[in-house]
Amino acid sequence: MEHIAYRSRSELFKYPFSAVKAGEKITFKVVLPRAIQCSGVQLCLHRDNCDEQKFDLFWLRMEGTNEEWWCIDYIPQDSGLYYYHFDYTTPFGVLSIRHNGDTCGVLSGGVHDWQLTVYDRDFKAVDWLKGGLIYQIFPDRFYNSGNKKQNVPADRVLRDDWGGEPDWKPTKEGRVLNNDYFGGDLEGIRQKLDYLSSLGVTCLYLNPIFEAQSNHRYDTGDYEKIDPVLGTEDDLKHLCADAKEHGIRVILDGVFSHTGDDSRYFNKYGRYDSLGAFQSKQSPYYPWYKFQSWPKKYTAWWGIDILPEVREETPSFIDYIAGENGVAAKWLRCGISGWRLDVADELPDAFLDAFRKRVKAENPEALILGEVWEDASNKSSYGHRRRYLQGRQLDSVMNYPFADAILSFIRTGKAEGFADSILMILENYPKCVTDILMNHIGTHDTMRAITALAGESCEGRDRPWQSKHHLSKVDYKKGVLLLKLAAVLQYTLPGVPSLYYGDEAGMEGYKDPFNRGCYPWGRENADLLAFYRALGQVRKRCDCLKDGSFFTVSEMLSCLAFERENATDAILVIINRNEHPITYHLPERWQFKTSVFGETNVTDCVSLGALDAVILKKEK
């Protein structure tokens, strides 16, 4: 068996385990066989795109008769991304300790350095979201208050068949207009605050609410106005105020990488009384856009011509969005508690820096959460390494790596390797970030979770196919069981679960727009809804879910078990993905403990049914 000299994910070898702040001490330890006659070990470390530095480890002690421990305390002075390995000297020359993708340091043959994330000394993410629950709402499809819609443009289709299939068929010209509206509004959300509170919701994330010419509203028409179908600025103020009384905060979707072509800024069709960039080079908005040949040839987001890209680093645009009286400040003053930044990885550093400065000046406790699909600690875009989580840009991100790990395990039953996906993020992110990660398993951009877990793959399938395919009764029944398991993971892993409206009611659907149906009021899956309410209570009862450490107990044979622990309490989560019952023999420290979810008969073991889960708890 090959000797493992270093494990970056064990605090025995590296403490602290996660990212560190500049000026904080890190202790590295390496263990080598005495037989190799090592005479010296060096930490070889370089900051991203900088020269390597070497630091000598000191001989610490012998462990048994054949292990020599070497140690060093290192204090990084500057924030940034660092990479490191170890060199060791023997009578046979200088060799290196690196890893082969599993983070376990081997004495020879390793090819990868380890990553060390160092963040700003004064970085502190918001605390109010810790231990909470996010609920994401696609506003047009959640609840229609019944209030008469005022000042609605004539080219919109107001539907009266709540729950009907969203219109997806293209026009004769091949365009999908997205101009049908079911009438969900801000007042409707306000009327359902008691329902949201019963789920344990502490934060509402609303997809775009600003005036736009589509039902998804990612084609912003006016950043300073609420879309008329949704209501008014006063409606938003009332929603925020009443939500606060329920212990719920509201964050909005900020779409700043592009606008709509049918907007007061571009004004391609002359809808607005402004002088748009499409109309004149003298427009105050002309510098915002990327024209190759004015006015008809311009850069559009992902080539979608209704979404002209913005030059976000343009001073006038930054001032408009992030100035003292800009868009960010305006809506914070109306009572919102933060922003989710759409495609944050397409926003340049100059914009993100200015946005954070303004938001935190307005309210230091306002949340800035970014859409980044990959590991946000080492993402590269705009030709350089990004620094989203180093203290001057985002508080946290949407946690796609966790979502992928959860859905993969629940779909396939393969438990082995699950922990690696979790530990990768916990190792690379600041602890204050991981405590408030947005842990979703479905959003407006993905299939409904139950469909993703139990449905036929839609890869390569067009919208006509997706519109006709639904879960059979058998697949739906199994999908409910799989969704429950996925939800247990989502609610107990480090971070904050984000529930996409209607998942708790059993809504299904493939990709846009079939994942954006109307909430089925009065037709919810009652069993599933009760399950989600019970999970919400678990989050309230278990303090360790706010900031507790994560430790894998076992991951094999389609069964996963892990612990969360802080100074107040601890939980053990066991997931049986097998389609047959199992008996799980408990570690001694968990025998005869209290079940707070699932099977209540706990002895030195616990029984789990097929596709079942249990959560045990102990007080400190």
N, C-alpha and C positions, 0 to 999 in steps of 0.2 A: 504494500500500500504506500502511495506517495506521501511524503511528509508535507504537511501544511504548516508553513512558517508564519502566516499572517492571515487574519480574517477581518476585513474592514467593517463587517456588520456585527462584530462581537465587541462589546465594551471591554472584554478582557484584553483585546489587542488595540483598540482605538477608543479613547474616551475624550469628549462625548462622541456618541455614535453618529449624530446627524450633522448638518451644516453648523458652522460656528460663526460667531461675530468677530470682526476685526478686534484684535487685542485680547482675545480669549485663548487660554492655554489648551492645547491638544496634547494628549499623551499617546504616543505610539509605542507598541511593544512587538518584538519579533522573537520567535522561538526557533532555535536551530539545534540540530543533533550535535552532540559533543564530538561524534566520530569524524565530522568534517574538518575539525581543527580550525574553526573560525577565529581570526585574530582581530577582526574589526567589522563593524556594520555602519553604513551611512544611509541617511534619509536623502533621497535625490528628488528635489521638488522644484517645479517651475510654475509661475503664474502663466495663464494663457498668453501665448505669443511672446513670452519673455525668456531670458536665459535661465538655465538650470542652476540651482544652488545645492550644495551638499552640506549635510550636518552630521556629525559623529554621534552615534548612539553609545551609551555606556553599558558595560556589563552589569546586569542587575543581580542575577542569582542562578543557582542550579535548581532544577526541579527534578527530583528523582536522580537517577544515575546517568541519564543520557539527554537531558534537555537543558540548554543554556538560554536564558532570557536576557534580551537586550532592550534598552528603553531610551526614549528621548521625550522631552517636553518641548513643544514648538508653539510659538505665538505668532500668527500671521498679523501683519500690521495694516494691510490694505484689503479692502473687499475685492472680490473677483473670483474667477474660477481657477483652481490650481490642480495640477496633476503630479502624482508622485509614485515612486517605487523605491526599493531598497537594493543597495549593492552590498555584498559581503565578500570579505577577503579570506582566502584559504591558501594552503601551500600549492594549490593547483591553479591559482589565479583569482581574478576578481569576477564574480558572477552576480546575476541580478535575480531579485524576487519580484515577479509580476504575476498576473493572473490570466486565465484563458476564457474570460467571459462569465465565470461563476463567482468572482470576487475573492476566491481562495488563493492565497499566494503560494506558488510552488517554487522549488529551489532551482529548477531549470526548465526552459521551454515555454515559460509564460510570455505573452506578447503585449498585454494591456497594462497601462498604468491605472492607478485608482484616481477617482475624482474627489476633490475637496472643495466644497462650496463655502465661501467666506462672505458674509453680508455686513452691511454697515453697522457700526457700533450702536447707533441710536435707533435702528429699525425695530419697530414694534407694530405688529398687525393688530387689528381690532379684536377686542375680547368678547363683545356682546354676542357674537355668532357662535362661540364655542358651546358645544353641547346642545345646539338648537336643531332646527329642521327647516330647510328651505322648501317652498312650494312654488313651482314654476307655472305661470299662467300664460297661455296664448289668448290675449284679451277678448278677441271676437268670438271665442268658442267656449267661454267658461259659464257665464250666466247673463241673460238679458233681463234687466230690471223692469222692462216694460215701459220705461220712460220714452216719450216721443223724441225721435232724433231730430235735431235742429241743424239747419244750414248744411245739409248733406249735398254734395255735388250731384248733378243730374246724371252723370255717367256711372254712378254706382248702382248695383243691384242689391236691394234690401230684401232678404228672404224671410219667409214666414213659416218655413218647414224645419224648425230646430231639430237637429239630428240627421238631416239629410246629408247626402254625400257632397262634399265640397266640389265646386265646379273645377274640372281639370282639363277639359277638352279644348284644344287649340282652335282659334278662329280660322277662317279660310286663308288668312295670311300666315298662319302657322304660329300665332302668338297666344300664349296663355295669359289672360288679362288679370287673374286674381282679383277681380272686382266684385265678387259676390260676398255679401256680409250677412251673418246670422244675427248680429246685433248685440253680442256680448259687450258690456260696458263697465266703466269704473264703478258706477252705482251698484251694478249687479255684484261686483266683487265685494263691495262694502256690505251688501245685504247677506253675504255668505260668510262673514267673519266668524260667526259662532261655529259654523261647520268646520272652518279651517282651524279654529282653536281646538276643536274636539280631536283633530288629528295630531295635535301637538306642534303645529306650525309656529315658528318664531320669526320667519322672514319670508316675505313675498317677493319673488323675482318676476317682473312683468316683461314680456316681450314688447317690442317698441309700441309706444302709445302716442308718438307725435304725429302730426298731420302728414299723411302720405296717400298715394293713389292706389295702394294695394291693401288687401286684407292682412298681409303679414307685416307691412309697414317698415320693411328694411330699405325701402326706397324713399327716404325722408324727403318730405316736401317743405316743412317748416319746423325747425328745431324749437321754436318758441311758442308753438301752439299745440294743444291737445287735439287729436283727431276728432272731428265732430260726431262721428258714430259712437265714440267712447264717452263723450261728455265734455266737460269744461275744466278749466284750471281749478275752479272751486270744488268740483267733484274730486279731483286728485287731493286737494287739501283735506277734504272731509274724510276721504279714504285713509289717508295717512294718520289723521288725528284719531279716528275711531279704531284703526288697527293698533295704534299705540296703546289704547285702553285695553286691548285684548293681549297685550304683550307681543305684538307683531310689528316688525319694521318692514318698510317697502324699499326695494331697489329697482332701478329702471335700466333698460337696455340702452346703451349708448352706441350708436352706429355712426362712427366718425371717419371711416376709411373711404366712404363714398356717400353720395347723395342720390336722390332720384333725378332723372332727366326732367321730370315734370315737377320741378321745385322752384321756389322763389330764387334759388341761387343759380340754377342752370336755365330754367324757364324755356325749355325747348318748344313748348306748344303755346306759350303766351298765356297760360292760365292765371299767372300772378301779375300784379301791377308793378313788379320790380323790373329793373333792367338786368336780365340774366346774362350769364357768360356766353350762352348760345346766341344771344341777340346782339351783343356788342363787345368789342375788345375794350371798350371804356367802362364796362361793368365793373363794379368794385369786387365782383366775385370771379372775374376772368383769371386772375393769378392763381386761383385755387385749383384749376383743372389742367389736364395734360393734353393739350391739343397738338395733333400732328399736322393737321390742315384745318384751320378754323373755318366754319363752325362744325362741320359734319364728321370729321375724323378725329376721334379722341380716344384716350385710354379708358376702358370700362372695366369694372371689377369682374374678373374671371371671364372677360369678353362679353358680358351681358350688357347690351347697349343702353338699357334703361337705368343702369347704375354707373354713371361716370365717376371715375376715381378722383379723389381729392389729393392735392399736394399738402399733406398734413403738417409739414414743417413750415409752410408759408406763414409769416408772422401775423398777417391779418386773420388767417383761419385760426391759428392758435389763440389769438386774442378773442376772437368771436366765441370760441368754445370754452377756453380756459382763462379768459381775462377776468378782471375783478367783478365785472357785471355780465360775464358771459353765460353761456348755456348751462354749464356745470353748476355754477353758483345759483342761477335763477331757480332751478328745480330743487336744489338742496334747501333753499329758503322757503320752498313750498311744503317742505316736510319730509322729503324722501331721505333715506339713510345711506344711500350709496349708489354705485353704478356697476353694472356688468358691461365690460367693454367688448363689443363684437369684434371678431378677428383681431385680437390684441397684437398678434404676431405680425400684423400688417401695418401697425402704427409705429412710426419711427421714435427713437429715443427722445428727440427734442419735444415731440408732442406728449409722450407719456410723462416725461419729467415735469413739464409745465402743468399737465392735468393733475398730477398728484399734488404738486405745490398748491394749486388753487383749491382743490377739494379739501385738503387737510387744513388749509388756512380757514376755510369756511366752517369745517367741522372735523376736528382731529379724529373723531370716532366714526366718520363716514367710511364705508367699505368701498374698495376698488378691487374688483374681481375680473380677471381676464379670461377670454376664450383662447386657450392654447391647447392643441390636441396632443402634443408630445410631452416629453420631460421638459418642463419649463426652465429648469436650472441650466441646461446646456444647449438650448435651442439657438440656431443660427438663422438669421434672415437679414435682409438689406446688406448682405456681404460681410457681416461680422457677428460675433457672439452677442447674444442679448443678455440683459441684466434685469429681467423682470422682477426677480425675487431677492435682489440684493439690497433693497431698502428704499429706493427712490422712485419706484414705479407702482407695482401691484402689491396688494395685500395677500392675494391668493389667486388660484386659477380653477377652472373647470377640470375635474380629475378624470380625464379619459383613460389614463393607464389603469386606474382601479376599475373603471367601468368595463374595459376590455377583459381584465382578469376575472371579474365576477361572472360576466356573461359566458366566457369561455369555459370556466369550471362548471357552471350550472348546465350548460349545453352538453358538454362532453363527459363530465364526471371525472376528468383527470385532475386530481388534487395536487400531484407532484409538480413543483415549480410555482404554485400559486403564491407562496410567500415571497419568492424572489421579486415578483412584480410589485408587491407591496413595499418590501424593504428597499428596493431601488429608489422609490420616491422618498421614503422616510429618511434614507441616508443622504440624499442630495438636496432636500429642501430644509429651510429653517423650521425649527419646531413650531414657532408661532404661525407659520404658514400651514403646516400639515394639520394643525388643530382646527383650521377653518376651510380646508379643501372642500370644494363643491362636488360631493360624491353622487353623481347621477348615474342611472343605468338606461335612461332614455330622455330625449329632448325633442324639440321641434325640428332638429336636424337629423334625427335617427329614427329607425323603426320603433314602434311601441315595444316596450320590453317584453310583453307576453308573446308578441309576434316573433320577436328576435329569438326567443327561447324555444318556442314550440312550433313555429311556422316553417313552411317551405322557404328555402332561400330565394331571394328576389334578385340576386346578382345576375345581371344581363337581361333582366325582365323589364319590359316597358310599363308605362302607366296603365294602359288597357289591361295588361295581365294583373297588375297589382290591384286594380279596382275590382276585379272579379274574384280574387282569391281571399278567402277568410278561413279561420281555423274551424275544422270540423268539431262536433261536440266532444269527440274523444280527445282531440288535440287540445281543445280549449280547457278541458278538465285537467289534463296533464300540465298545460301551460300555467294554470292557476297554482298548482303545487310547485312548479319550478320558479315561478315569480315570487312565491312566498320565501323560498330558500334564498333567492337573490336579494330580496328585501332585507332579510336578516343580516346578510353580509353588509349590505349597503348601510344599514342602521348601526352597525357595531364596529366597523373598521375606523381607523383614525380619520378625522374630518367630520363633515356635516352632510347628512343625506339630503339629496335634492329630489323631491317627488314631483314628477311631471303630471300636471293636472289630469285626473281621470285614470291614471294607472291603478290607483287604489280602488277604482270602481270596476276594473277589469276591461278597460278599453283596449281594443286591438287596432292594428293598421300598419301598413307598410310605410314607405317613405312619403315625403311631402307630395300632395296635401293630405294623404290618407292617415297620417299620424297627427293630424290637426283637426280631428272631428269635434263635435259638440259634446260637452259633458252630459252624460245620460241621466239627468236628474229624474229620480223615481224609478229608474231601471238599473240601479247599481248592483253589482255582485255583493250581496250583503255579507257573505262569509269573508270575502277578501277585504272589504271595508273594515270589518271588525278586527281582522288580523292587523291591518295597518294602524288602527287606533291602539291596539295592544302594544305594538312596537313603539309607538309614540310615548306610551306610558313608561316603557323600559328606559327610554332615553332620559326621562325625567327622574327616574328612580336611581339611576346608576351614575354617580358622579365621575367615575373614571372615563366615561364616554366624552367628557369635555376635553381632557388633556392627557389621558392615560397612555402609558407605554404599550407597545405591541410585542407579543412574544408568541412564536409558533410552537404549539405542543406536538402536533402531528399533521402530516399531509400525505396520505397514502390510501390505496384501496377505495377511492371515491369518497373518502371521509376526511374532513378538515376540522381541526380544532386549534383555537388560539386564545390567548389571554389578553385582556386589557387591564391595566392597574395604575392607580395613582395613590396618593397618601390617604385617601378616604376609604376607597373600596376597590374591589377587583371583580372581574367577571371571566367566566370560561364559556366560550361559544363553540358548540359542536354542530357540524352540518353533515348529515348523512345523505349523500347524493345517490346512494344505491337504491335500486328499486325493490329492495327487500329489507326487512328489519335487521338491526344490529344491536349488539350489546357492547357498549363502550366502557372499558375498564379505566377508571379514573386514577390520575396521579394521587398520591396520598393526601396532598394539600387540598384536594377538591372532593374528597370523599365525605359523604353525609352533609354536604352544603345545601343551601336553599336554591330551589329552582324559581327563577323569576319569569321564565318563558318556556313553555313546552312541558315535557314529562316532569311530574312532581315527585315521583318515587325515586329518591336519590340515596343509594347506599355506597358501597365501594365501586359500584358501576351504575350506569344509567342505560335504560333501553330507549332506542329511537326507532320509530316506524320507518317504512319506506319513504324516501323523500321528506325527511323530517329534520327538525332542529330543536336544540335545547340551549338555554342560557342559564348558567349557575352564577350565583353571586355570593361573595363573602365580604364582611365588613372588616376594616383594619382595627 
